Amino acid sequence: MDNDYISKMDELKYLLNNHFQILNTEKIKFNFHKEKDSFAYITGSSAAGHTISFSKKDYNRMTRNQILGVLSHELAHIYYEKTNGFVFTLFKNILYFSSKKYKIKEERKVDLIVIKNGCGQYLLEFIKYHDKHYKKYKRTDGLTKKEIKKALKKIVG
């Protein structure tokens, strides 16, 4: 078995056991992809199981906290589906892929789920990585660094 695979399984288990316990009963697999324009994405459903596809190139040059940021964001998508139900998710996915405005709104909601589940610092580390290696993360991509820091301050007090 590939060491990258083992390491990624450890990261996924860590997040499921410590931050997304509600997803422990979900069937979640992953694989690496070689697409140039995507860090990670999810396919599947709660009924059939999910697969998280992660950029092998980015995975190999990221720190553990940056990887946790990407994985926690993808797990938050699954969490969102599980807590809203299949029919809602089906309708949401149609809107997500047909409306840029709706997609932006959903990505921002998912980032809030990441923060509420205690992974905001990981998300922040991922965005710093993104800004260094790709175009700067904007409000249209999800929560900005400034918004994440502000949300984290609210949680801390």
C-alpha positions as CSV (number, residue, x, y, z in Angstrom):
1,M,0.0,0.0,0.0
2,D,1.2,3.5,-1.0
3,N,2.6,5.6,1.9
4,D,0.6,8.6,0.7
5,Y,-2.5,6.5,0.9
6,I,-1.8,5.5,4.5
7,S,-1.0,9.1,5.5
8,K,-4.1,10.4,3.9
9,M,-6.2,7.8,5.7
10,D,-4.7,8.9,9.0
11,E,-5.6,12.5,8.2
12,L,-9.1,11.5,7.3
13,K,-9.5,9.4,10.4
14,Y,-8.2,12.2,12.6
15,L,-10.8,14.6,11.2
16,L,-13.6,12.1,11.5
17,N,-12.8,11.1,15.0
18,N,-12.1,14.6,16.3
19,H,-14.1,17.1,14.3
20,F,-16.7,15.4,12.1
21,Q,-17.9,12.5,14.3
22,I,-21.4,12.7,12.8
23,L,-19.8,11.3,9.6
24,N,-18.2,8.3,11.2
25,T,-20.9,6.0,9.7
26,E,-20.5,7.4,6.2
27,K,-18.7,5.4,3.5
28,I,-15.9,7.8,2.5
29,K,-13.1,6.8,0.1
30,F,-10.5,8.9,-1.6
31,N,-8.1,8.9,-4.4
32,F,-5.5,11.1,-5.9
33,H,-6.1,13.0,-9.2
34,K,-3.8,14.8,-11.6
35,E,-6.2,17.6,-12.7
36,K,-4.5,20.9,-12.8
37,D,-7.4,23.2,-11.8
38,S,-8.7,21.5,-8.7
39,F,-7.3,20.7,-5.2
40,A,-10.0,18.4,-4.2
41,Y,-13.6,17.6,-4.8
42,I,-16.2,15.1,-3.8
43,T,-18.3,12.7,-5.8
44,G,-21.1,10.4,-4.6
45,S,-23.8,10.6,-2.0
46,S,-24.6,9.4,1.5
47,A,-26.6,6.6,0.0
48,A,-23.9,5.3,-2.3
49,G,-20.8,6.6,-0.5
50,H,-18.5,9.5,-1.2
51,T,-15.1,9.7,-2.8
52,I,-12.8,12.6,-2.0
53,S,-10.4,13.2,-4.9
54,F,-7.2,15.1,-3.9
55,S,-4.5,16.6,-6.1
56,K,-1.5,14.4,-5.6
57,K,0.9,17.2,-6.6
58,D,-0.5,19.6,-4.0
59,Y,-0.8,16.8,-1.4
60,N,2.9,16.1,-1.7
61,R,4.0,19.7,-1.1
62,M,1.5,20.6,1.6
63,T,2.0,20.6,5.3
64,R,-0.2,18.4,7.5
65,N,-2.3,21.4,8.6
66,Q,-2.9,22.5,5.0
67,I,-4.0,19.0,4.1
68,L,-6.3,19.0,7.0
69,G,-7.7,22.3,5.8
70,V,-8.6,20.8,2.4
71,L,-10.0,17.6,3.8
72,S,-12.1,19.4,6.4
73,H,-13.6,21.6,3.7
74,E,-14.5,18.5,1.7
75,L,-15.9,16.7,4.8
76,A,-18.0,19.9,5.5
77,H,-19.7,19.4,2.1
78,I,-20.6,15.8,3.2
79,Y,-21.7,17.1,6.6
80,Y,-23.9,19.7,4.9
81,E,-25.5,16.9,2.8
82,K,-26.1,14.6,5.8
83,T,-27.7,17.3,7.9
84,N,-30.0,18.6,5.1
85,G,-31.1,15.3,3.5
86,F,-30.8,13.8,0.1
87,V,-33.7,15.7,-1.7
88,F,-32.4,19.0,-0.5
89,T,-28.9,18.1,-1.6
90,L,-30.1,17.0,-5.0
91,F,-31.8,20.4,-5.5
92,K,-28.9,22.2,-4.1
93,N,-26.5,20.5,-6.5
94,I,-28.5,21.5,-9.5
95,L,-28.3,25.1,-8.3
96,Y,-24.7,24.8,-7.3
97,F,-23.7,23.8,-10.9
98,S,-26.0,26.2,-12.7
99,S,-25.6,29.4,-10.6
100,K,-22.3,31.0,-9.8
101,K,-24.0,33.2,-7.2
102,Y,-25.4,30.1,-5.5
103,K,-22.1,28.3,-5.6
104,I,-20.3,31.2,-3.9
105,K,-23.0,31.2,-1.2
106,E,-22.7,27.5,-0.6
107,E,-18.9,27.5,-0.5
108,R,-19.0,30.2,2.1
109,K,-21.5,28.2,4.2
110,V,-19.3,25.1,4.0
111,D,-16.3,27.2,5.2
112,L,-18.5,28.2,8.2
113,I,-19.2,24.5,8.9
114,V,-15.4,23.9,8.9
115,I,-14.9,26.7,11.5
116,K,-17.8,25.5,13.6
117,N,-16.4,22.0,13.7
118,G,-13.1,23.3,15.0
119,C,-11.0,23.3,11.8
120,G,-10.8,27.0,11.0
121,Q,-7.1,27.2,11.7
122,Y,-6.6,24.3,9.1
123,L,-8.7,26.1,6.6
124,L,-6.7,29.3,7.1
125,E,-3.4,27.3,6.5
126,F,-4.8,25.9,3.3
127,I,-5.8,29.4,2.0
128,K,-2.3,30.6,2.8
129,Y,-0.9,27.7,0.7
130,H,-3.4,28.6,-2.1
131,D,-2.4,32.2,-2.1
132,K,1.3,31.3,-2.3
133,H,1.0,28.7,-5.2
134,Y,-2.1,29.9,-7.1
135,K,-4.1,33.1,-7.5
136,K,-5.2,34.8,-4.3
137,Y,-8.2,33.3,-2.6
138,K,-11.2,35.7,-3.0
139,R,-14.6,36.1,-1.4
140,T,-16.0,34.3,-4.4
141,D,-13.9,31.2,-3.6
142,G,-15.2,31.0,0.0
143,L,-14.4,32.8,3.2
144,T,-11.3,35.1,3.0
145,K,-8.4,34.9,5.5
146,K,-9.7,38.1,7.2
147,E,-13.2,36.6,7.5
148,I,-11.8,33.3,8.9
149,K,-9.7,35.1,11.4
150,K,-12.7,37.2,12.5
151,A,-14.8,34.0,12.9
152,L,-12.1,32.3,14.9
153,K,-11.8,35.3,17.3
154,K,-15.6,35.1,17.9
155,I,-15.2,31.4,18.9
156,V,-12.2,32.1,21.2
157,G,-14.0,35.0,22.8
